Amino acid sequence: MADEQIDRQPDYKLKPEPNFRDPDKGQNWSWDFVLVTSVRPEEFNTDNETQRRYTMLRIVRAMHRANLETCQFKSQDWKKIIIKIRASAKRLKEQADKVDYVLKLDEKEVKKRFLDGL
């Protein structure tokens, strides 16, 4: 009887990331940032001009135009929208170069270039 009164959670299986690659082949194994926002009902209407102007669709499109990769999904209880964001290793390196950010050198790459005479 006790088992019948318990609301059982369905079993969920984690789906592998479709673009997963070996970390040695480029950045595609983690996410750099996450946005979480509440799900609004369809009839939601606001007097706030900023909320009307910057919709979730517009924000995600802006991220795509900035060459950021996103993955959106709803939370398990469907009350939140989660947006995972990442930048490619190339884009991160370009941004680091723009701001003169000091990065550690890749030991393998340094050895390879040293042996190649570059």
Biopython code that builds the backbone (N, CA, C, O; Angstrom):
import numpy as np
from Bio.PDB.StructureBuilder import StructureBuilder

atoms = [
    (1, "MET", "N", (0.810, -1.197, 0.000)),
    (1, "MET", "CA", (0.000, 0.000, 0.000)),
    (1, "MET", "C", (0.855, 1.263, 0.000)),
    (1, "MET", "O", (0.525, 2.239, -0.673)),
    (2, "ALA", "N", (1.940, 1.244, 0.746)),
    (2, "ALA", "CA", (2.793, 2.428, 0.802)),
    (2, "ALA", "C", (3.368, 2.743, -0.569)),
    (2, "ALA", "O", (3.490, 3.912, -0.936)),
    (3, "ASP", "N", (3.723, 1.713, -1.331)),
    (3, "ASP", "CA", (4.267, 1.936, -2.667)),
    (3, "ASP", "C", (3.257, 2.619, -3.574)),
    (3, "ASP", "O", (3.634, 3.422, -4.427)),
    (4, "GLU", "N", (1.995, 2.313, -3.401)),
    (4, "GLU", "CA", (0.963, 2.904, -4.251)),
    (4, "GLU", "C", (0.751, 4.378, -3.938)),
    (4, "GLU", "O", (0.283, 5.126, -4.796)),
    (5, "GLN", "N", (1.086, 4.810, -2.726)),
    (5, "GLN", "CA", (0.862, 6.194, -2.342)),
    (5, "GLN", "C", (2.023, 7.101, -2.738)),
    (5, "GLN", "O", (1.893, 8.325, -2.709)),
    (6, "ILE", "N", (3.130, 6.521, -3.101)),
    (6, "ILE", "CA", (4.299, 7.312, -3.470)),
    (6, "ILE", "C", (4.204, 7.687, -4.940)),
    (6, "ILE", "O", (3.991, 6.835, -5.803)),
    (7, "ASP", "N", (4.365, 8.965, -5.206)),
    (7, "ASP", "CA", (4.426, 9.424, -6.590)),
    (7, "ASP", "C", (5.815, 9.096, -7.118)),
    (7, "ASP", "O", (6.800, 9.738, -6.753)),
    (8, "ARG", "N", (5.878, 8.116, -7.959)),
    (8, "ARG", "CA", (7.174, 7.709, -8.487)),
    (8, "ARG", "C", (7.622, 8.670, -9.593)),
    (8, "ARG", "O", (6.837, 9.087, -10.444)),
    (9, "GLN", "N", (8.902, 8.997, -9.546)),
    (9, "GLN", "CA", (9.494, 9.816, -10.586)),
    (9, "GLN", "C", (9.813, 8.910, -11.778)),
    (9, "GLN", "O", (10.328, 7.808, -11.588)),
    (10, "PRO", "N", (9.524, 9.345, -12.970)),
    (10, "PRO", "CA", (9.897, 8.524, -14.125)),
    (10, "PRO", "C", (11.417, 8.436, -14.239)),
    (10, "PRO", "O", (12.130, 9.346, -13.817)),
    (11, "ASP", "N", (11.900, 7.352, -14.801)),
    (11, "ASP", "CA", (13.328, 7.193, -15.021)),
    (11, "ASP", "C", (13.734, 8.032, -16.228)),
    (11, "ASP", "O", (13.128, 7.950, -17.296)),
    (12, "TYR", "N", (14.757, 8.825, -16.037)),
    (12, "TYR", "CA", (15.262, 9.651, -17.122)),
    (12, "TYR", "C", (16.624, 9.134, -17.525)),
    (12, "TYR", "O", (17.442, 8.772, -16.679)),
    (13, "LYS", "N", (16.855, 9.103, -18.800)),
    (13, "LYS", "CA", (18.160, 8.718, -19.307)),
    (13, "LYS", "C", (18.832, 9.960, -19.872)),
    (13, "LYS", "O", (18.222, 10.723, -20.620)),
    (14, "LEU", "N", (20.075, 10.150, -19.511)),
    (14, "LEU", "CA", (20.804, 11.295, -20.032)),
    (14, "LEU", "C", (21.153, 11.037, -21.494)),
    (14, "LEU", "O", (21.700, 9.994, -21.851)),
    (15, "LYS", "N", (20.823, 12.011, -22.317)),
    (15, "LYS", "CA", (21.176, 11.901, -23.718)),
    (15, "LYS", "C", (22.570, 12.481, -23.905)),
    (15, "LYS", "O", (22.879, 13.530, -23.340)),
    (16, "PRO", "N", (23.406, 11.828, -24.677)),
    (16, "PRO", "CA", (24.736, 12.385, -24.915)),
    (16, "PRO", "C", (24.635, 13.661, -25.737)),
    (16, "PRO", "O", (23.750, 13.809, -26.580)),
    (17, "GLU", "N", (25.551, 14.571, -25.477)),
    (17, "GLU", "CA", (25.597, 15.799, -26.264)),
    (17, "GLU", "C", (25.838, 15.415, -27.722)),
    (17, "GLU", "O", (26.766, 14.655, -28.000)),
    (18, "PRO", "N", (25.033, 15.915, -28.662)),
    (18, "PRO", "CA", (25.191, 15.507, -30.056)),
    (18, "PRO", "C", (26.520, 15.936, -30.669)),
    (18, "PRO", "O", (27.015, 15.284, -31.588)),
    (19, "ASN", "N", (27.095, 17.016, -30.174)),
    (19, "ASN", "CA", (28.332, 17.522, -30.762)),
    (19, "ASN", "C", (29.559, 17.181, -29.925)),
    (19, "ASN", "O", (30.622, 17.764, -30.137)),
    (20, "PHE", "N", (29.439, 16.252, -28.979)),
    (20, "PHE", "CA", (30.553, 15.944, -28.098)),
    (20, "PHE", "C", (31.744, 15.435, -28.890)),
    (20, "PHE", "O", (31.621, 14.582, -29.769)),
    (21, "ARG", "N", (32.878, 15.977, -28.557)),
    (21, "ARG", "CA", (34.127, 15.536, -29.166)),
    (21, "ARG", "C", (35.159, 15.361, -28.074)),
    (21, "ARG", "O", (34.973, 15.803, -26.941)),
    (22, "ASP", "N", (36.222, 14.726, -28.426)),
    (22, "ASP", "CA", (37.360, 14.569, -27.535)),
    (22, "ASP", "C", (37.899, 15.961, -27.197)),
    (22, "ASP", "O", (38.074, 16.773, -28.105)),
    (23, "PRO", "N", (38.170, 16.267, -25.913)),
    (23, "PRO", "CA", (38.672, 17.596, -25.557)),
    (23, "PRO", "C", (39.944, 18.000, -26.306)),
    (23, "PRO", "O", (40.194, 19.189, -26.503)),
    (24, "ASP", "N", (40.737, 17.030, -26.720)),
    (24, "ASP", "CA", (41.959, 17.357, -27.452)),
    (24, "ASP", "C", (41.673, 17.901, -28.848)),
    (24, "ASP", "O", (42.554, 18.494, -29.471)),
    (25, "LYS", "N", (40.462, 17.710, -29.344)),
    (25, "LYS", "CA", (40.105, 18.152, -30.697)),
    (25, "LYS", "C", (39.408, 19.507, -30.705)),
    (25, "LYS", "O", (38.998, 19.971, -31.769)),
    (26, "GLY", "N", (39.264, 20.149, -29.567)),
    (26, "GLY", "CA", (38.625, 21.458, -29.515)),
    (26, "GLY", "C", (37.618, 21.506, -28.389)),
    (26, "GLY", "O", (37.247, 20.475, -27.828)),
    (27, "GLN", "N", (37.176, 22.710, -28.061)),
    (27, "GLN", "CA", (36.260, 22.848, -26.944)),
    (27, "GLN", "C", (34.860, 22.459, -27.370)),
    (27, "GLN", "O", (34.239, 23.125, -28.198)),
    (28, "ASN", "N", (34.386, 21.404, -26.811)),
    (28, "ASN", "CA", (33.021, 20.984, -27.088)),
    (28, "ASN", "C", (32.577, 20.010, -26.005)),
    (28, "ASN", "O", (31.748, 19.134, -26.250)),
    (29, "TRP", "N", (33.119, 20.165, -24.836)),
    (29, "TRP", "CA", (32.832, 19.215, -23.774)),
    (29, "TRP", "C", (32.211, 19.869, -22.547)),
    (29, "TRP", "O", (31.781, 19.170, -21.630)),
    (30, "SER", "N", (32.157, 21.194, -22.513)),
    (30, "SER", "CA", (31.573, 21.858, -21.350)),
    (30, "SER", "C", (30.859, 23.127, -21.799)),
    (30, "SER", "O", (30.985, 23.565, -22.942)),
    (31, "TRP", "N", (30.117, 23.693, -20.879)),
    (31, "TRP", "CA", (29.401, 24.931, -21.153)),
    (31, "TRP", "C", (30.007, 26.023, -20.296)),
    (31, "TRP", "O", (30.370, 25.776, -19.146)),
    (32, "ASP", "N", (30.125, 27.244, -20.843)),
    (32, "ASP", "CA", (30.791, 28.341, -20.163)),
    (32, "ASP", "C", (29.860, 29.126, -19.246)),
    (32, "ASP", "O", (30.309, 29.704, -18.257)),
    (33, "PHE", "N", (28.585, 29.150, -19.562)),
    (33, "PHE", "CA", (27.657, 30.009, -18.830)),
    (33, "PHE", "C", (26.249, 29.436, -18.946)),
    (33, "PHE", "O", (25.932, 28.734, -19.907)),
    (34, "VAL", "N", (25.414, 29.737, -17.967)),
    (34, "VAL", "CA", (24.028, 29.263, -17.995)),
    (34, "VAL", "C", (23.106, 30.413, -17.609)),
    (34, "VAL", "O", (23.353, 31.118, -16.631)),
    (35, "LEU", "N", (22.044, 30.594, -18.385)),
    (35, "LEU", "CA", (20.974, 31.537, -18.044)),
    (35, "LEU", "C", (19.747, 30.730, -17.641)),
    (35, "LEU", "O", (19.410, 29.739, -18.290)),
    (36, "VAL", "N", (19.083, 31.151, -16.576)),
    (36, "VAL", "CA", (17.851, 30.499, -16.148)),
    (36, "VAL", "C", (16.789, 31.580, -16.005)),
    (36, "VAL", "O", (17.007, 32.599, -15.350)),
    (37, "THR", "N", (15.646, 31.348, -16.621)),
    (37, "THR", "CA", (14.558, 32.315, -16.561)),
    (37, "THR", "C", (13.246, 31.592, -16.315)),
    (37, "THR", "O", (13.122, 30.399, -16.589)),
    (38, "SER", "N", (12.283, 32.312, -15.802)),
    (38, "SER", "CA", (10.968, 31.724, -15.522)),
    (38, "SER", "C", (10.150, 31.614, -16.795)),
    (38, "SER", "O", (10.272, 32.441, -17.698)),
    (39, "VAL", "N", (9.317, 30.589, -16.861)),
    (39, "VAL", "CA", (8.394, 30.423, -17.979)),
    (39, "VAL", "C", (7.176, 31.299, -17.694)),
    (39, "VAL", "O", (6.575, 31.216, -16.623)),
    (40, "ARG", "N", (6.828, 32.123, -18.648)),
    (40, "ARG", "CA", (5.664, 33.009, -18.502)),
    (40, "ARG", "C", (4.473, 32.398, -19.236)),
    (40, "ARG", "O", (4.645, 31.774, -20.283)),
    (41, "PRO", "N", (3.283, 32.570, -18.701)),
    (41, "PRO", "CA", (2.103, 32.074, -19.426)),
    (41, "PRO", "C", (1.904, 32.852, -20.725)),
    (41, "PRO", "O", (2.361, 33.988, -20.851)),
    (42, "GLU", "N", (1.228, 32.244, -21.676)),
    (42, "GLU", "CA", (1.025, 32.883, -22.979)),
    (42, "GLU", "C", (0.295, 34.219, -22.864)),
    (42, "GLU", "O", (0.539, 35.133, -23.652)),
    (43, "GLU", "N", (-0.588, 34.329, -21.897)),
    (43, "GLU", "CA", (-1.352, 35.568, -21.755)),
    (43, "GLU", "C", (-0.584, 36.648, -20.995)),
    (43, "GLU", "O", (-1.112, 37.732, -20.749)),
    (44, "PHE", "N", (0.664, 36.348, -20.621)),
    (44, "PHE", "CA", (1.475, 37.308, -19.871)),
    (44, "PHE", "C", (1.674, 38.562, -20.706)),
    (44, "PHE", "O", (2.089, 38.491, -21.863)),
    (45, "ASN", "N", (1.378, 39.702, -20.116)),
    (45, "ASN", "CA", (1.552, 40.981, -20.775)),
    (45, "ASN", "C", (2.144, 41.936, -19.755)),
    (45, "ASN", "O", (1.732, 41.949, -18.595)),
    (46, "THR", "N", (3.095, 42.721, -20.181)),
    (46, "THR", "CA", (3.764, 43.621, -19.247)),
    (46, "THR", "C", (3.774, 45.034, -19.789)),
    (46, "THR", "O", (3.729, 45.258, -20.998)),
    (47, "ASP", "N", (3.835, 45.975, -18.875)),
    (47, "ASP", "CA", (3.982, 47.377, -19.264)),
    (47, "ASP", "C", (5.458, 47.758, -19.358)),
    (47, "ASP", "O", (5.798, 48.866, -19.772)),
    (48, "ASN", "N", (6.319, 46.837, -18.975)),
    (48, "ASN", "CA", (7.747, 47.099, -18.985)),
    (48, "ASN", "C", (8.279, 46.980, -20.413)),
    (48, "ASN", "O", (8.264, 45.898, -21.001)),
    (49, "GLU", "N", (8.741, 48.082, -20.954)),
    (49, "GLU", "CA", (9.214, 48.123, -22.340)),
    (49, "GLU", "C", (10.431, 47.210, -22.544)),
    (49, "GLU", "O", (10.568, 46.582, -23.595)),
    (50, "THR", "N", (11.295, 47.139, -21.558)),
    (50, "THR", "CA", (12.491, 46.299, -21.676)),
    (50, "THR", "C", (12.112, 44.836, -21.799)),
    (50, "THR", "O", (12.691, 44.121, -22.616)),
    (51, "GLN", "N", (11.144, 44.369, -21.000)),
    (51, "GLN", "CA", (10.715, 42.970, -21.078)),
    (51, "GLN", "C", (10.066, 42.669, -22.425)),
    (51, "GLN", "O", (10.241, 41.579, -22.968)),
    (52, "ARG", "N", (9.325, 43.621, -22.960)),
    (52, "ARG", "CA", (8.686, 43.400, -24.259)),
    (52, "ARG", "C", (9.715, 43.404, -25.387)),
    (52, "ARG", "O", (9.589, 42.662, -26.361)),
    (53, "ARG", "N", (10.719, 44.240, -25.241)),
    (53, "ARG", "CA", (11.705, 44.385, -26.306)),
    (53, "ARG", "C", (12.693, 43.228, -26.343)),
    (53, "ARG", "O", (13.022, 42.739, -27.424)),
    (54, "TYR", "N", (13.170, 42.784, -25.196)),
    (54, "TYR", "CA", (14.197, 41.740, -25.148)),
    (54, "TYR", "C", (13.581, 40.396, -24.801)),
    (54, "TYR", "O", (13.659, 39.935, -23.663)),
    (55, "THR", "N", (12.980, 39.787, -25.780)),
    (55, "THR", "CA", (12.375, 38.473, -25.605)),
    (55, "THR", "C", (13.473, 37.416, -25.590)),
    (55, "THR", "O", (14.607, 37.681, -25.988)),
    (56, "MET", "N", (13.130, 36.229, -25.133)),
    (56, "MET", "CA", (14.107, 35.145, -25.086)),
    (56, "MET", "C", (14.611, 34.824, -26.494)),
    (56, "MET", "O", (15.799, 34.566, -26.686)),
    (57, "LEU", "N", (13.724, 34.840, -27.460)),
    (57, "LEU", "CA", (14.115, 34.569, -28.839)),
    (57, "LEU", "C", (15.143, 35.590, -29.320)),
    (57, "LEU", "O", (16.137, 35.227, -29.949)),
    (58, "ARG", "N", (14.908, 36.840, -29.030)),
    (58, "ARG", "CA", (15.833, 37.894, -29.454)),
    (58, "ARG", "C", (17.194, 37.752, -28.775)),
    (58, "ARG", "O", (18.227, 37.975, -29.406)),
    (59, "ILE", "N", (17.200, 37.385, -27.503)),
    (59, "ILE", "CA", (18.457, 37.205, -26.766)),
    (59, "ILE", "C", (19.253, 36.040, -27.345)),
    (59, "ILE", "O", (20.461, 36.154, -27.551)),
    (60, "VAL", "N", (18.580, 34.916, -27.609)),
    (60, "VAL", "CA", (19.263, 33.743, -28.158)),
    (60, "VAL", "C", (19.787, 34.040, -29.564)),
    (60, "VAL", "O", (20.897, 33.627, -29.902)),
    (61, "ARG", "N", (19.023, 34.737, -30.377)),
    (61, "ARG", "CA", (19.493, 35.088, -31.718)),
    (61, "ARG", "C", (20.730, 35.983, -31.650)),
    (61, "ARG", "O", (21.649, 35.836, -32.455)),
    (62, "ALA", "N", (20.754, 36.901, -30.698)),
    (62, "ALA", "CA", (21.917, 37.774, -30.533)),
    (62, "ALA", "C", (23.149, 36.955, -30.148)),
    (62, "ALA", "O", (24.255, 37.238, -30.608)),
    (63, "MET", "N", (22.959, 35.952, -29.314)),
    (63, "MET", "CA", (24.082, 35.093, -28.942)),
    (63, "MET", "C", (24.587, 34.311, -30.154)),
    (63, "MET", "O", (25.794, 34.140, -30.321)),
    (64, "HIS", "N", (23.680, 33.842, -30.993)),
    (64, "HIS", "CA", (24.086, 33.110, -32.193)),
    (64, "HIS", "C", (24.835, 34.026, -33.160)),
    (64, "HIS", "O", (25.809, 33.604, -33.784)),
    (65, "ARG", "N", (24.387, 35.272, -33.286)),
    (65, "ARG", "CA", (25.092, 36.225, -34.149)),
    (65, "ARG", "C", (26.498, 36.513, -33.622)),
    (65, "ARG", "O", (27.400, 36.852, -34.388)),
    (66, "ALA", "N", (26.676, 36.376, -32.305)),
    (66, "ALA", "CA", (27.992, 36.591, -31.691)),
    (66, "ALA", "C", (28.830, 35.313, -31.723)),
    (66, "ALA", "O", (29.859, 35.233, -31.052)),
    (67, "ASN", "N", (28.406, 34.331, -32.483)),
    (67, "ASN", "CA", (29.103, 33.045, -32.619)),
    (67, "ASN", "C", (29.201, 32.290, -31.300)),
    (67, "ASN", "O", (30.209, 31.640, -31.024)),
    (68, "LEU", "N", (28.168, 32.376, -30.498)),
    (68, "LEU", "CA", (28.072, 31.579, -29.285)),
    (68, "LEU", "C", (27.108, 30.440, -29.548)),
    (68, "LEU", "O", (26.105, 30.613, -30.240)),
    (69, "GLU", "N", (27.409, 29.288, -29.001)),
    (69, "GLU", "CA", (26.543, 28.126, -29.162)),
    (69, "GLU", "C", (25.605, 28.056, -27.959)),
    (69, "GLU", "O", (26.030, 28.284, -26.827)),
    (70, "THR", "N", (24.336, 27.743, -28.197)),
    (70, "THR", "CA", (23.374, 27.645, -27.101)),
    (70, "THR", "C", (22.620, 26.319, -27.167)),
    (70, "THR", "O", (22.526, 25.681, -28.216)),
    (71, "CYS", "N", (22.096, 25.933, -26.026)),
    (71, "CYS", "CA", (21.235, 24.756, -25.915)),
    (71, "CYS", "C", (20.148, 25.115, -24.918)),
    (71, "CYS", "O", (20.442, 25.378, -23.752)),
    (72, "GLN", "N", (18.893, 25.130, -25.359)),
    (72, "GLN", "CA", (17.793, 25.523, -24.494)),
    (72, "GLN", "C", (16.907, 24.322, -24.175)),
    (72, "GLN", "O", (16.670, 23.456, -25.018)),
    (73, "PHE", "N", (16.430, 24.298, -22.941)),
    (73, "PHE", "CA", (15.457, 23.281, -22.558)),
    (73, "PHE", "C", (14.719, 23.745, -21.314)),
    (73, "PHE", "O", (15.162, 24.652, -20.609)),
    (74, "LYS", "N", (13.585, 23.105, -21.060)),
    (74, "LYS", "CA", (12.795, 23.439, -19.872)),
    (74, "LYS", "C", (13.220, 22.563, -18.709)),
    (74, "LYS", "O", (13.704, 21.446, -18.892)),
    (75, "SER", "N", (13.027, 23.092, -17.505)),
    (75, "SER", "CA", (13.350, 22.326, -16.310)),
    (75, "SER", "C", (12.382, 21.154, -16.177)),
    (75, "SER", "O", (11.380, 21.077, -16.888)),
    (76, "GLN", "N", (12.690, 20.262, -15.271)),
    (76, "GLN", "CA", (11.869, 19.060, -15.098)),
    (76, "GLN", "C", (10.430, 19.410, -14.724)),
    (76, "GLN", "O", (9.496, 18.726, -15.143)),
    (77, "ASP", "N", (10.248, 20.468, -13.941)),
    (77, "ASP", "CA", (8.889, 20.863, -13.547)),
    (77, "ASP", "C", (8.264, 21.874, -14.519)),
    (77, "ASP", "O", (7.161, 22.361, -14.272)),
    (78, "TRP", "N", (8.945, 22.186, -15.598)),
    (78, "TRP", "CA", (8.476, 23.084, -16.664)),
    (78, "TRP", "C", (8.247, 24.518, -16.194)),
    (78, "TRP", "O", (7.501, 25.261, -16.833)),
    (79, "LYS", "N", (8.871, 24.916, -15.099)),
    (79, "LYS", "CA", (8.683, 26.275, -14.588)),
    (79, "LYS", "C", (9.827, 27.204, -14.968)),
    (79, "LYS", "O", (9.702, 28.422, -14.834)),
    (80, "LYS", "N", (10.926, 26.657, -15.434)),
    (80, "LYS", "CA", (12.100, 27.444, -15.793)),
    (80, "LYS", "C", (12.591, 27.043, -17.183)),
    (80, "LYS", "O", (12.403, 25.909, -17.621)),
    (81, "ILE", "N", (13.220, 27.991, -17.860)),
    (81, "ILE", "CA", (13.909, 27.717, -19.109)),
    (81, "ILE", "C", (15.393, 27.860, -18.823)),
    (81, "ILE", "O", (15.830, 28.851, -18.239)),
    (82, "ILE", "N", (16.156, 26.876, -19.233)),
    (82, "ILE", "CA", (17.587, 26.862, -18.995)),
    (82, "ILE", "C", (18.280, 27.001, -20.356)),
    (82, "ILE", "O", (17.975, 26.274, -21.301)),
    (83, "ILE", "N", (19.201, 27.937, -20.431)),
    (83, "ILE", "CA", (19.958, 28.155, -21.660)),
    (83, "ILE", "C", (21.432, 27.975, -21.331)),
    (83, "ILE", "O", (22.011, 28.745, -20.566)),
    (84, "LYS", "N", (22.030, 26.943, -21.923)),
    (84, "LYS", "CA", (23.462, 26.716, -21.757)),
    (84, "LYS", "C", (24.178, 27.438, -22.895)),
    (84, "LYS", "O", (23.730, 27.409, -24.042)),
    (85, "ILE", "N", (25.294, 28.086, -22.565)),
    (85, "ILE", "CA", (26.008, 28.910, -23.542)),
    (85, "ILE", "C", (27.490, 28.532, -23.521)),
    (85, "ILE", "O", (28.076, 28.322, -22.459)),
    (86, "ARG", "N", (28.074, 28.451, -24.701)),
    (86, "ARG", "CA", (29.517, 28.244, -24.766)),
    (86, "ARG", "C", (30.085, 28.929, -26.002)),
    (86, "ARG", "O", (29.385, 29.195, -26.979)),
    (87, "ALA", "N", (31.364, 29.197, -25.916)),
    (87, "ALA", "CA", (32.100, 29.782, -27.033)),
    (87, "ALA", "C", (33.127, 28.763, -27.495)),
    (87, "ALA", "O", (33.609, 27.952, -26.704)),
    (88, "SER", "N", (33.454, 28.805, -28.758)),
    (88, "SER", "CA", (34.474, 27.892, -29.284)),
    (88, "SER", "C", (35.834, 28.302, -28.728)),
    (88, "SER", "O", (36.033, 29.441, -28.305)),
    (89, "ALA", "N", (36.754, 27.361, -28.738)),
    (89, "ALA", "CA", (38.113, 27.658, -28.274)),
    (89, "ALA", "C", (38.715, 28.781, -29.122)),
    (89, "ALA", "O", (39.436, 29.635, -28.606)),
    (90, "LYS", "N", (38.420, 28.775, -30.414)),
    (90, "LYS", "CA", (38.927, 29.816, -31.305)),
    (90, "LYS", "C", (38.414, 31.191, -30.889)),
    (90, "LYS", "O", (39.178, 32.154, -30.829)),
    (91, "ARG", "N", (37.126, 31.276, -30.603)),
    (91, "ARG", "CA", (36.545, 32.559, -30.204)),
    (91, "ARG", "C", (37.113, 33.030, -28.868)),
    (91, "ARG", "O", (37.369, 34.221, -28.690)),
    (92, "LEU", "N", (37.310, 32.105, -27.930)),
    (92, "LEU", "CA", (37.898, 32.462, -26.643)),
    (92, "LEU", "C", (39.321, 32.985, -26.818)),
    (92, "LEU", "O", (39.715, 33.953, -26.167)),
    (93, "LYS", "N", (40.088, 32.346, -27.694)),
    (93, "LYS", "CA", (41.459, 32.791, -27.938)),
    (93, "LYS", "C", (41.478, 34.171, -28.592)),
    (93, "LYS", "O", (42.305, 35.014, -28.244)),
    (94, "GLU", "N", (40.569, 34.403, -29.537)),
    (94, "GLU", "CA", (40.496, 35.710, -30.193)),
    (94, "GLU", "C", (40.150, 36.806, -29.188)),
    (94, "GLU", "O", (40.734, 37.889, -29.215)),
    (95, "GLN", "N", (39.202, 36.520, -28.307)),
    (95, "GLN", "CA", (38.817, 37.509, -27.301)),
    (95, "GLN", "C", (39.968, 37.754, -26.322)),
    (95, "GLN", "O", (40.214, 38.892, -25.923)),
    (96, "ALA", "N", (40.669, 36.689, -25.938)),
    (96, "ALA", "CA", (41.816, 36.842, -25.033)),
    (96, "ALA", "C", (42.893, 37.703, -25.690)),
    (96, "ALA", "O", (43.541, 38.508, -25.021)),
    (97, "ASP", "N", (43.084, 37.534, -26.996)),
    (97, "ASP", "CA", (44.071, 38.332, -27.713)),
    (97, "ASP", "C", (43.658, 39.809, -27.748)),
    (97, "ASP", "O", (44.504, 40.691, -27.608)),
    (98, "LYS", "N", (42.373, 40.076, -27.932)),
    (98, "LYS", "CA", (41.887, 41.463, -27.976)),
    (98, "LYS", "C", (42.147, 42.204, -26.670)),
    (98, "LYS", "O", (42.458, 43.395, -26.680)),
    (99, "VAL", "N", (42.018, 41.499, -25.543)),
    (99, "VAL", "CA", (42.187, 42.155, -24.235)),
    (99, "VAL", "C", (43.565, 41.873, -23.636)),
    (99, "VAL", "O", (43.803, 42.163, -22.463)),
    (100, "ASP", "N", (44.474, 41.307, -24.435)),
    (100, "ASP", "CA", (45.831, 40.969, -23.987)),
    (100, "ASP", "C", (45.823, 40.106, -22.733)),
    (100, "ASP", "O", (46.590, 40.333, -21.797)),
    (101, "TYR", "N", (44.954, 39.128, -22.732)),
    (101, "TYR", "CA", (44.855, 38.202, -21.607)),
    (101, "TYR", "C", (45.959, 37.159, -21.727)),
    (101, "TYR", "O", (46.133, 36.548, -22.782)),
    (102, "VAL", "N", (46.698, 36.958, -20.654)),
    (102, "VAL", "CA", (47.814, 36.017, -20.677)),
    (102, "VAL", "C", (47.274, 34.610, -20.440)),
    (102, "VAL", "O", (46.638, 34.339, -19.422)),
    (103, "LEU", "N", (47.538, 33.718, -21.398)),
    (103, "LEU", "CA", (47.113, 32.331, -21.295)),
    (103, "LEU", "C", (48.328, 31.425, -21.166)),
    (103, "LEU", "O", (49.407, 31.734, -21.671)),
    (104, "LYS", "N", (48.138, 30.304, -20.483)),
    (104, "LYS", "CA", (49.199, 29.311, -20.425)),
    (104, "LYS", "C", (49.375, 28.715, -21.812)),
    (104, "LYS", "O", (48.408, 28.537, -22.553)),
    (105, "LEU", "N", (50.608, 28.413, -22.148)),
    (105, "LEU", "CA", (50.876, 27.780, -23.439)),
    (105, "LEU", "C", (50.621, 26.289, -23.333)),
    (105, "LEU", "O", (50.873, 25.673, -22.297)),
    (106, "ASP", "N", (50.124, 25.723, -24.404)),
    (106, "ASP", "CA", (49.889, 24.289, -24.473)),
    (106, "ASP", "C", (51.236, 23.596, -24.615)),
    (106, "ASP", "O", (51.942, 23.794, -25.603)),
    (107, "GLU", "N", (51.590, 22.784, -23.627)),
    (107, "GLU", "CA", (52.901, 22.148, -23.600)),
    (107, "GLU", "C", (53.163, 21.315, -24.857)),
    (107, "GLU", "O", (54.265, 21.347, -25.406)),
    (108, "LYS", "N", (52.156, 20.573, -25.310)),
    (108, "LYS", "CA", (52.314, 19.751, -26.514)),
    (108, "LYS", "C", (52.586, 20.618, -27.742)),
    (108, "LYS", "O", (53.440, 20.292, -28.566)),
    (109, "GLU", "N", (51.853, 21.723, -27.852)),
    (109, "GLU", "CA", (52.017, 22.615, -28.999)),
    (109, "GLU", "C", (53.392, 23.281, -28.973)),
    (109, "GLU", "O", (54.022, 23.435, -30.019)),
    (110, "VAL", "N", (53.859, 23.676, -27.795)),
    (110, "VAL", "CA", (55.180, 24.306, -27.679)),
    (110, "VAL", "C", (56.266, 23.327, -28.109)),
    (110, "VAL", "O", (57.168, 23.691, -28.863)),
    (111, "LYS", "N", (56.182, 22.082, -27.631)),
    (111, "LYS", "CA", (57.180, 21.072, -28.007)),
    (111, "LYS", "C", (57.158, 20.818, -29.507)),
    (111, "LYS", "O", (58.207, 20.708, -30.141)),
    (112, "LYS", "N", (55.951, 20.725, -30.076)),
    (112, "LYS", "CA", (55.825, 20.466, -31.514)),
    (112, "LYS", "C", (56.462, 21.589, -32.325)),
    (112, "LYS", "O", (57.210, 21.328, -33.268)),
    (113, "ARG", "N", (56.172, 22.822, -31.967)),
    (113, "ARG", "CA", (56.720, 23.961, -32.707)),
    (113, "ARG", "C", (58.230, 24.082, -32.508)),
    (113, "ARG", "O", (58.960, 24.458, -33.424)),
    (114, "PHE", "N", (58.681, 23.760, -31.306)),
    (114, "PHE", "CA", (60.110, 23.798, -31.039)),
    (114, "PHE", "C", (60.845, 22.780, -31.911)),
    (114, "PHE", "O", (61.892, 23.070, -32.490)),
    (115, "LEU", "N", (60.269, 21.586, -31.986)),
    (115, "LEU", "CA", (60.893, 20.532, -32.805)),
    (115, "LEU", "C", (60.792, 20.838, -34.299)),
    (115, "LEU", "O", (61.669, 20.456, -35.075)),
    (116, "ASP", "N", (59.718, 21.529, -34.702)),
    (116, "ASP", "CA", (59.548, 21.910, -36.102)),
    (116, "ASP", "C", (60.403, 23.118, -36.475)),
    (116, "ASP", "O", (60.534, 23.441, -37.656)),
    (117, "GLY", "N", (60.982, 23.786, -35.484)),
    (117, "GLY", "CA", (61.814, 24.961, -35.733)),
    (117, "GLY", "C", (61.010, 26.214, -35.951)),
    (117, "GLY", "O", (61.504, 27.154, -36.573)),
    (118, "LEU", "N", (59.780, 26.265, -35.458)),
    (118, "LEU", "CA", (58.943, 27.464, -35.636)),
    (118, "LEU", "C", (58.963, 28.323, -34.403)),
    (118, "LEU", "O", (58.317, 29.371, -34.370)),
]
sb = StructureBuilder()
sb.init_structure("model")
sb.init_model(0)
sb.init_chain("A")
sb.init_seg("    ")
for serial, (resi, resn, name, xyz) in enumerate(atoms, 1):
    if name == "N":
        sb.init_residue(resn, " ", resi, " ")
    sb.init_atom(name, np.array(xyz, "f"), 0.0, 1.0, " ", f" {name:<3s}", serial, name[0])
structure = sb.get_structure()
